[in-house]
Amino acid sequence: MAEARASFDHPIFSESIRLIRAALADSAAPHAFSLERWSPVEQDVLLRLIHSSGDLSLARDVRFSEEACVAGLQALAAGAAILTDTAMAAAAVAPMARRTFGNSVHSVLDWAPPQAPERSTRAAAGMAEALQAHPGAVVLIGSAPTALELLLEQVAAGETAPPTLVIGMPVGFVGVAESKRHLAQSALPQIRLEGSRGGAGLVGAAVNALLRRAWLDQSPVCSD
């Protein structure tokens, strides 16, 4: 695995991850966090989230449902589509998808009407269509809690197939806490970030960590 990582990762990224691990291991620091409670792939996701945000305190707010990362790895390696709630998140993911399994990456806004429906958003309207077009997708929501609520409602009503994985990290204050709570209460495989933090960069970082790990796991030179 070390040889594969050395050829895949930029030296600056590798050094950043080393520094983050050391900072989290500092028991005297307020952001100290024991990574050993999590699986290696969960650690990969957390470390990339911190690397992307520069925020060591994120460690306490990241949540994984059981086997969520395993489901994500398998789906991505099999070529599952990746749906995002913004074009920015899609742009953050597309380079890693091209570099690894060639997964198609779409913003749900590609299916959205020009104007937001009354009492809804373009992202929510686009999500409904995108889920029908790509059943079993890996879904990233970093900005639109309305899109997350729509997804949960459609799955609960049996109107769409459940996504393989939901990375739910909408950012902000209106409807965000409620949507994250509803996601937590669902049975969907999920990675979420509690609180008001989130955004396109973080959901992109999470799925990029999974793409990287799935790709390295398939490398013939990997041997843990």
C-alpha positions as CSV (number, residue, x, y, z in Angstrom):
1,M,0.0,0.0,0.0
2,A,2.8,2.4,0.8
3,E,4.3,2.1,-2.7
4,A,1.0,2.7,-4.3
5,R,0.3,5.7,-2.2
6,A,3.7,7.2,-2.9
7,S,3.0,7.0,-6.7
8,F,-0.6,8.2,-6.4
9,D,-0.4,11.1,-3.8
10,H,1.4,14.4,-4.2
11,P,4.1,14.8,-1.6
12,I,2.4,17.9,-0.1
13,F,-0.8,15.9,0.4
14,S,1.2,13.1,2.1
15,E,3.0,15.5,4.4
16,S,-0.2,17.3,5.2
17,I,-1.8,14.0,6.3
18,R,1.2,13.2,8.4
19,L,0.9,16.5,10.2
20,I,-2.8,16.1,10.7
21,R,-2.3,12.7,12.3
22,A,0.3,14.1,14.6
23,A,-1.9,17.0,15.6
24,L,-4.8,14.7,16.4
25,A,-2.5,12.5,18.4
26,D,-1.4,15.4,20.7
27,S,-3.3,14.5,23.9
28,A,-2.6,18.0,25.4
29,A,-4.3,19.8,22.5
30,P,-8.1,20.8,22.6
31,H,-8.5,19.0,19.2
32,A,-7.0,15.7,20.3
33,F,-8.8,12.8,18.8
34,S,-8.2,9.0,18.8
35,L,-8.3,7.8,15.2
36,E,-8.1,4.1,16.4
37,R,-11.8,4.0,17.1
38,W,-12.5,4.1,13.3
39,S,-11.6,1.8,10.4
40,P,-8.8,2.7,8.1
41,V,-11.2,3.9,5.3
42,E,-13.1,6.0,7.8
43,Q,-9.8,7.5,8.9
44,D,-9.0,8.3,5.3
45,V,-12.3,10.2,4.9
46,L,-11.8,12.2,8.1
47,L,-8.2,13.1,7.4
48,R,-9.2,14.3,3.9
49,L,-12.0,16.4,5.4
50,I,-9.6,18.0,7.8
51,H,-7.1,18.5,5.0
52,S,-9.7,20.2,2.8
53,S,-11.1,22.5,5.6
54,G,-8.0,23.1,7.7
55,D,-10.2,22.5,10.7
56,L,-9.0,19.9,13.2
57,S,-12.2,20.1,15.2
58,L,-14.2,18.5,12.5
59,A,-13.2,15.1,13.9
60,R,-15.8,15.3,16.7
61,D,-18.7,16.0,14.3
62,V,-18.2,13.4,11.5
63,R,-20.6,10.4,11.7
64,F,-20.5,7.1,9.8
65,S,-23.4,4.6,9.7
66,E,-22.3,1.0,9.9
67,E,-20.7,-0.3,6.7
68,A,-21.3,3.1,4.9
69,C,-17.8,3.3,3.7
70,V,-17.8,-0.3,2.5
71,A,-20.9,0.3,0.5
72,G,-19.4,3.4,-1.0
73,L,-16.1,1.7,-1.9
74,Q,-17.9,-1.2,-3.6
75,A,-20.3,1.1,-5.5
76,L,-17.6,3.5,-6.7
77,A,-15.3,0.7,-7.8
78,A,-18.2,-0.8,-9.8
79,G,-18.7,2.6,-11.6
80,A,-21.7,4.0,-9.8
81,A,-22.8,7.5,-10.8
82,I,-22.0,10.4,-8.4
83,L,-24.8,12.9,-7.9
84,T,-24.1,16.3,-6.3
85,D,-26.4,19.2,-5.3
86,T,-24.2,21.9,-6.9
87,A,-21.9,22.3,-9.9
88,M,-19.1,23.3,-7.5
89,A,-19.2,19.9,-5.8
90,A,-19.3,18.1,-9.1
91,A,-16.2,20.1,-10.2
92,A,-14.5,19.1,-7.0
93,V,-15.1,15.4,-7.7
94,A,-14.7,15.0,-11.4
95,P,-10.9,15.0,-11.5
96,M,-10.6,12.2,-9.0
97,A,-13.3,10.2,-10.8
98,R,-11.5,10.6,-14.1
99,R,-8.2,9.5,-12.4
100,T,-9.7,6.4,-10.9
101,F,-12.8,4.5,-12.1
102,G,-14.3,7.0,-14.6
103,N,-17.5,7.4,-12.7
104,S,-20.0,9.8,-14.2
105,V,-20.4,12.9,-12.1
106,H,-23.6,15.0,-12.4
107,S,-25.0,18.0,-10.6
108,V,-28.7,17.5,-10.0
109,L,-29.1,21.1,-11.3
110,D,-28.8,19.5,-14.8
111,W,-32.3,18.2,-14.2
112,A,-33.6,21.3,-12.5
113,P,-36.2,23.8,-14.0
114,P,-34.9,27.3,-14.8
115,Q,-36.9,28.7,-11.8
116,A,-37.3,27.2,-8.4
117,P,-40.8,25.8,-7.7
118,E,-42.9,27.6,-5.2
119,R,-41.7,26.8,-1.6
120,S,-38.9,24.6,-2.9
121,T,-35.5,24.9,-4.6
122,R,-34.0,24.1,-7.9
123,A,-31.7,21.5,-6.2
124,A,-34.7,19.7,-4.7
125,A,-36.6,19.6,-8.0
126,G,-33.5,18.4,-9.8
127,M,-32.8,15.7,-7.2
128,A,-36.2,14.1,-7.9
129,E,-35.3,13.6,-11.5
130,A,-31.7,12.7,-11.0
131,L,-32.5,9.9,-8.6
132,Q,-34.8,8.4,-11.3
133,A,-32.1,8.7,-13.9
134,H,-29.4,7.1,-11.7
135,P,-30.8,4.6,-9.2
136,G,-28.2,3.4,-6.7
137,A,-26.0,6.5,-7.1
138,V,-23.7,7.9,-4.5
139,V,-25.3,11.2,-3.5
140,L,-23.5,14.2,-2.2
141,I,-25.4,17.1,-0.5
142,G,-23.2,20.0,0.7
143,S,-25.4,23.0,0.2
144,A,-29.1,22.2,-0.1
145,P,-31.0,20.7,2.8
146,T,-34.1,20.9,0.7
147,A,-32.5,18.4,-1.7
148,L,-31.7,16.1,1.2
149,E,-35.2,16.2,2.6
150,L,-36.6,15.5,-0.9
151,L,-34.4,12.5,-1.2
152,L,-35.4,11.1,2.2
153,E,-39.1,11.7,1.5
154,Q,-38.9,9.9,-1.9
155,V,-37.0,6.9,-0.5
156,A,-39.4,6.6,2.5
157,A,-42.4,6.7,0.1
158,G,-40.9,4.1,-2.2
159,E,-40.9,6.5,-5.0
160,T,-37.2,6.0,-5.8
161,A,-34.5,3.4,-5.2
162,P,-32.3,4.1,-2.2
163,P,-28.9,5.6,-3.0
164,T,-26.0,3.4,-2.3
165,L,-24.5,6.1,-0.1
166,V,-25.5,9.6,1.0
167,I,-22.9,12.1,2.1
168,G,-25.0,14.6,3.8
169,M,-23.2,17.8,4.8
170,P,-25.4,20.7,3.9
171,V,-24.0,24.0,5.3
172,G,-25.9,26.8,6.9
173,F,-28.7,27.5,9.4
174,V,-32.0,27.2,7.7
175,G,-33.3,23.7,7.6
176,V,-29.8,22.3,8.0
177,A,-30.0,20.8,11.5
178,E,-33.4,19.3,10.7
179,S,-32.3,17.6,7.5
180,K,-29.2,16.1,9.1
181,R,-31.4,14.8,12.0
182,H,-33.8,13.2,9.5
183,L,-30.9,11.6,7.6
184,A,-29.5,10.3,10.9
185,Q,-33.0,8.8,11.6
186,S,-33.1,7.0,8.3
187,A,-31.7,3.6,7.5
188,L,-29.7,4.9,4.5
189,P,-25.9,4.3,4.4
190,Q,-24.5,7.7,5.3
191,I,-21.6,9.9,6.1
192,R,-22.7,13.2,7.7
193,L,-21.3,16.2,9.5
194,E,-23.2,17.3,12.5
195,G,-23.8,21.0,13.2
196,S,-24.0,23.9,10.7
197,R,-20.7,23.2,8.9
198,G,-20.6,21.6,5.5
199,G,-20.3,22.6,1.9
200,A,-19.3,21.5,-1.6
201,G,-15.6,21.2,-0.7
202,L,-16.3,18.9,2.2
203,V,-18.6,16.5,0.4
204,G,-16.2,16.5,-2.5
205,A,-13.4,15.6,-0.1
206,A,-15.3,12.8,1.4
207,V,-16.1,11.0,-1.9
208,N,-12.6,11.7,-3.2
209,A,-11.2,9.9,-0.2
210,L,-13.4,6.9,-1.0
211,L,-12.4,7.0,-4.7
212,R,-8.7,7.1,-3.7
213,R,-9.0,4.2,-1.3
214,A,-11.0,2.0,-3.6
215,W,-8.5,2.6,-6.4
216,L,-5.5,1.9,-4.1
217,D,-7.2,-1.3,-2.8
218,Q,-7.3,-2.6,-6.4
219,S,-3.7,-1.8,-7.1
220,P,-1.6,-4.9,-7.8
221,V,1.3,-3.5,-5.8
222,C,-0.8,-2.9,-2.6
223,S,-0.1,-5.2,0.3
224,D,-1.0,-4.2,3.8
